[in-house]
Amino acid sequence: MLRSVRYWTALAAVTVLVSAVAWAADATATGKWNWKQRLGPNGDEVEITLELKQDGEKLTGSWSLDDIKVEIQEGTVKDGNIAFVVMREFNGSPIKTIFKGKQDGDTIQGTRVITIDGVERMLEWTAKRAK
């Protein structure tokens, strides 16, 4: 009887530990994230991919669209608030995009400010963690 109680107690403890580790992994921004947005004069829908790695409050990784892939800059995470910058070029003009968002489980939702030729435009974005 005592052996059976110890077995079930140990099994319950392992289950709680595994669940806590899995929850902690989902609570970080680390992983692959996707969303779709419309671009260009025709409003063509494209898929954007983020590959993020969180180390404490530091966020690194890449942003990609079709065959364009750039490293994110100035990445931070604090209390689920995510921020980073993407610098790229289009037709010889630099494009700076400042992303800010709030992670809630497998979703990051926020705003991005795109600056092209000194003109700023704010848009919303929602990314889902790739499974």
Buried (B, 14 or more C-beta within 10 A) or exposed (E): EEEEEEEEEEEEEEEEEEEEEEEEEEEBBBBBBEBEBEEEEEEEEEEBBBBBBBEEEEBBBBBBBEEEEEEBEEBBBEEBEBBBBBBBEEEEEEBBBBBBBEBEEEBBBBEBBBEBEEEEEEEEBEBBBEE
